[in-house]
Amino acid sequence: MDAIVQYFETLSPIMQGFTGSMFTWFVTAVGAAFVFFVKDLNKGFMDTLLGFTAGVMMAASFWSLLNPALEMASTTWSPGLSWVPVGIGFLGGAIFLFVLDQWLPHLHLNEPIEKSEGVKTNWNRTVLLVLAITLHNIPEGLAVGVAFGAVAEGIPGADLYGAIALAIGIGIQDFPEGLAVALPLRRFGLSRFKSFLWGQLSGVVEPIAAVLGVLLVIWAQSILPYALAFAAGAMIYIVVEEVIPESQRNGHTDKATLGLMLGFVLMMSLDVGLG
């Protein structure tokens, strides 16, 4: 880990955020690459992975985003009101994802194309499914970028270990997201290569969102508590609105719940142990 931190110290803040999010994109591609070896996975196992994803996102939202945001807000707001900027940012992130969810055409896993959401289009099932996972990745990339931006600005409590731990945790949970796109596309009749190509493409938004997150913090340090909470709110919205319901859809509720608990503990251990 020390060698990784030393490498990141040689990079500019923008490149730190970009590199961290490129790792998360890479893990998405690794998950999608499994389409070359299997055509489908046991639904119980897939639901466990989705629960794991939800647990990692929930833990990252608190330990890596909300908790630091509250600490930072307490330096400029009175102790009893430090929740105000954090609450505003948190709700702002949820509202942002709500608007995207209503507007951006997308299709949830295992749903017929007639149940696509967002603005009605003639786009095919492949594009709609990829856009659904892309929605997940916007707040994840933003969270990574904001974390590295906080380090660049020397914010108390922000360090490279914590930012890298966040990138590692989000990267780990991106693995099942790559699978979640590529395998259904393979079942729908696409070739293995095209299924992989579309599956990894769902993660391309993360480096873009990460760079924007870094720039946002560098340009306006005072909004950092809002930005951290914004990313957390967007992630929690995705978890509650999409990931958890999808993990419970096939009736494997116990497995999905245990996966969530494991993911939460893993992300908590990464953040507390390395941050």
N, C-alpha and C positions, 0 to 999 in steps of 0.2 A: 504494500500500500504506500509506503514511503516513497518508493521509486515512482509510482504514478503521480503522487503529489508533486514531487520534484519536477517531473515532466510538465505538469500543468503550470507550475510556477514560471516556466520559460515562455508561456504563451500569453498573448494579449487577452484582456477580458472577453472580447468578442469571440476569439478563437477558443477560449476555454468553454464558453457556452456552446459554441458550434461543435467542438470535439465531443463534449459530454453527450450532446443530443445525437451526434452521429453514431455513438455507441448504442443508444436506444434504438435508432433506426436499424443498425446492424442486427441487433437481437430480434427485431421484428422480422427481418429477412431470414434469419436462422429458423425462426418458427415457421415461416412460409415455406422454407426449403424442405420441410418434412413431407411436403406433397410429392416429392420425388420418390419417397420410400413407402408411403402408405396412402390409401385412397380415403380412408375414414378412420375415426377413432371411436372407441367405446363412449357412448353419450355420458355415462356416469363419470368417466375420467375427464372428459371435456368440461363437464359442469364443475368438477372439482377445480380445474384450472381457471375457469372463469371466476369461481369464488375466491381463489387465490389472488387473482388480479384485483378483485374488489378490496380484499384485505390490505394489499400493498398500497393501493390508492388511498384508502381511508387513513392508514397509519402515516403515510407521507403527508397527507393534508394537515394532520395535527402536528406531528413531531418536526417536520421539516418546513412547514409553512405557517400554520396558525400560531403555534407557540412562539417562534421567533418574532412574528408580527406583533404579538402582544407585548413582548419584551421591548421591542423597538418603539412601539407607540407609548409605552410608559415613560420614556425619556422626554417626550414633548407634551404629553397629556397628563393630567392629574391621575393618580393611581386608580381612582374610581371610575374614570372615563376612558381608560385605554382601550376598552372594548369598542368604542364608537368607530374609529377608522377601520378597525378590523371587521366589525359587523357590516359596515358600508361596503368594504371591498368584497367580503364573503358573499353578500347578497348580489353585488354587482356581477360577480363571476357566474353565479347561478342564473341571473337574468340574461346575461350574455349567451350562455349555452341554451337557455330556453328559446331565445329569439332565433339562434342558429338552427335549433331543432325544428322550429316551426317553418323556417324559410328554406333551409338547405335540403334538397331532395335526397332521401336515403332510405335504405331498406334494412330492417333488423334481421338477424340470423333466423333461418328456418321459416321466414314469413313468405307467403305468396306475393308476387309483384303487385297484386291489386291492393296490398296493404302498405305500400310505400308511403312515406310521410314527407312533409315539406311541400314546396311548390310543385305542382303537377308538371311532369315532363315526359318526353318520349325516350328518355335514357333507358338503357337495358339493365337487367338485373345485376350484372357485374359491376357497373359503375355505381349503382345505388348502394350495393353492399360495401364497396370500398369506401364510399363517402360516410357510411355509418361508423366504420372504425376510425376514419379520419377525424370525426367529431371527438372521439376519445383522445386522440393524440394532440390536439391543439392545447388543452390545458396542461398536458404532461410536458410538452416542449416548453411552454411558457414558464412552468414551475422550475425547470432546469435552468433556463436563462436568467430568471429573477434571482435564483440562488447564487449563481456565479457573479451576477451584477452586484449583489450585496457584498460579496467578498472583495470585488474590485474597489468598492467605495469605502472599504474599511469599517463596515458597520459592526459594532460590538456584537459578539455572539455568532457572527458569520465567519466561517473558515473554509478552506479548500476541502478538508476532510469531510465536512458536512455536505458540501455541494456535490462532491464526488459520490458520497454515499447515496444521495438522492438520485443521481443519475444511474447508479448501479441498480437501485431498487426499482426505479421505473423501467429500466432496461429489462430486468428479470420478468416483470409482469407484461412486458410487450411480447414476450415469446408466445404465450397462448393467443394473443391478439393476431399475430401473424398466421397462426394455425387457423384461427376462427374465420379468416377471410379465404385463405388458400384452399382448405379442404372442402367447404361448400361449393366453391367454384369448380373444383375437380368433379364433384358429384353432379354438377349441372352440365357437365360435358366438355368443359374446357380442357385443353392439353395440360400436361404437368407444368410445362414451361410457362404458359400463359397464366396458369393459376398462381405460380410462384411470383411472376412479374407483378400481377395485380395485388397479391398479398403483401409483398414488401413495399409496394407503392403507397399503401395506407400510412406508412411511417414517414413519408417524405416531408410532411408538414412539421414534424418535430424540430429539425434544425432551423427551419424558418421561424417558427414561434420562439425558439430559444434565443436566436440572435435579436429578435424584437424585444424579448424580455430583458436581455442585457442592456440594450440601448435605452430602453425605457427607464431603467434604474439609474444609469449613468447620467442621462439627461435631466432627470428630476428625482434626486435622491429622497426628497421629502415624501414622495408618494410610495416609498418602499413598503410600509406596512399595508397600504391599500393593495399594492401589486401582489404581495405574498398571499394576502387573504383572498384576492380575486382568483388567483390560480387554485387555491384550496376550494373555494366555492364552486368553481367550474368542475373540478374533479369530483367533488361530493355529488354534484348534480348528475354527472355521468354514472357514478356508482349506483345511486338510488333509482335513477330513471331507466337505466339500460342494463348495467352489468349484473346486478343482483337479480332482477326479474328474469333475465336470460338464463342465469345459472340455475334458477329454480323451475324453469319451464317444463322440464322433462320428468319432474317428480323426484329427482335425486337431491332432495333438500338437505339431508344430513351430510352428504358428501360435499355439497357446495358450501355449507356452513363451516364444516371442518377446514375446507380449503381456505375460506375467508380468514378464519382464526390463525391458521398457519402463516398466511401472507401478511397479516397484521403484525404478528410477532417477529417475523423475519425483517420487515421494514423497520420496526421499532428497534430491533437489535442493531441493524446497520446504522441507523441514525444516532442512537445513543452510544453505541460502541465506537463509531468512527467520527461522529460529529463533535 
